[in-house]
Amino acid sequence: MEWTREKRYLPYQDWDADTLMHLQAQAANSPYQMRYHLHPISGLINDPNGFSYFDGAYHLFYQSYPFGAVHGLKSWWHFKSTDMVHWENLGLGIELDTMADSHGAYSGSAREIDGKLFIMYTGNHRDENWVRTPYQIGAWMDKNNKVSDKTILFKNPDHITEHFRDPQIIKENDTYYAILGAQDKKEKHGHIDVWKSQDLKNWEELGFLDFTNEDMGYMIECPNIVRVDGKVVVIFCPQGLDKKVAAYDDIYPNMYVIADDIDWENHKLINPGKLHNLDHGFDVYATQAFNAPDGNAYEVSWVGLPDTTYPTDDENWANCLSQVKELHLKSDKLIQTPVKAISSIRKNEASISNQVVSDQAGQQFELELTIKANQSDTLHLAANNDLSNSLQLNFDTKNGKLVLDRAHAGQKVAVDYGESRAITLSPNHDLKLDIFVDHSLIEVFVNDGEKVLTGRYFADQTNKKIAFAQDIDYTGKLWQMQTIL
Ligand code: FRU
C-alpha cells in the first residue's frame, strides 16, 4: 500500500471501523509493544503534548496518527493519571473540527486556568495549493474532558516562515507568555520566539529568545522553559545544528541550557550556560516539561525521531513515550530520576550477585545495580543463551566509561547514526545503574540520574537472559514490572 498525500490526509471519519480495529490489534499484540510505558493504541505517535495538572490529576496527550506508521493527519490523544505511572486512556483529545486545524493539530501545551484546562497548540491549515498557515490556537477543556471554544490567537508574523509551532504556555507575575519554535524568513535559522498576553486573547510578539550566540541550525522545535531548583532550564530540539557547536549523535538532538533567570520583557536568559544533550542514548526527542503544583518539575519525552523508520513500521505502528522523570539540578547539570511511583509496579523482587543475573528475566523488568570500582565487563540484556545476541552495556569503572550498544540486539534502527552511545564517568568509582526494560525500550539511569541513556531495540522476545560476560563484583536487585496499559 502506498502512502500518498491524499491517503495520509484522509479525514478520520472516512476510515472504516474494521481497518481501525485491525490496526489496534496489531499494535496491542506486537511482541515489541511496551507494557508499562505510554505507546500507540494504533498507528504512529510522537511528541508528548499538554502535560499538565488539572482537576486533581496529571494530564498528558501525545501526537497521534491512528491509521498507520506514517506522519499523517495529526491529532492529540489523551491520558490521565494520579501518579504519572498508571495512565487511563481517554481517547481522542483534540479533534480536527475547525478551519484552523483542518490539516492537523500539532504540538502544544496546557495549564489550568480558572477551573478549566487551557490548551494552546498549533493548528495547520493548507490551501488548495498546499500552502500551510500555522495558526496558534487556544481551546478550553472542562472537567468532563470536553474541548470547546477553539480560537485563533495569532499566526506567523511576517518575518517568520510557515515553520512556527509548538507553543508552551507559561504564567509568571500575572502575565502569560508563550514560547514557540520558529524559523526566520531572512536567514532561515531556528529560534525560540517569545510572545506575551494579559488576557490570553490579545497577544504581542516580544522577539526571539536571546540564549546563545551560536547558530542553532535551520529550525528549533518543541521549546520548553521550566524552573528547576531556583534556576531556569530551556529544553529544545534544534534541527541542522552544526556538530562543532555541540556534539550529538542522533539525526536531531534534544538539548538543554541552564540559566540563572529569564528576563521576559527583554526575552533574554540571564547568564545562560552551554548546550547539553538531555539524553545520551538513542531516539529521545520533543521532550515536554512543566512545573507541577507539588513544586517539582517533570518531563516526558517522545522515544522516536523524525525522519526515521523503525522495524514496527511493518506492523503499522511506531514509537512510544519515555517514563515520566523528575528534574533537579546538581553542579549546573540536570538530574533526571524516575518518578517515585514507578516502584509501585515492581513485583517478584530478587537480590542478585551472580554472573548470570537471570535466565528467564524476559523483557519487562527493572534492574538496579551497584558495580564496584576498578572493573570492566559487559552486561548482556535481552540475551540468548550463548550471549551472541543481546543488548549490551559495556562498562569500565576503572577508567570511567559506559557504552550502550544495540548492534547485536536484533533488528536494526538508524544505523547510519551509529549503533552505540558512550558516556564518560568519573574514574575509579562505583557505578550505580537503574535500568528499565520494556520489550523494545531501554532507559538507563546512571548514578542517580546524572545521565540517562534511552533507546529502542528490537530483539527476539525469546531472548530472556541477563548475564555478565565475566564474574564481577556487584550487588543488585531485579524486579518484574506490572503491565499498566
Ligand atoms: C516534533 C514535531 C513538532 C510538530 C509535531 C508534528 O516532532 O515536528 O514540531 O508540532 O512534531 O507532529
Residues whose N, C-alpha, C, O or C-beta is under 5 A from the ligand:
A	BS01	FRU	N46 D47 Q63 K74 Y106 S107 R165 D166 E221 C222 A286
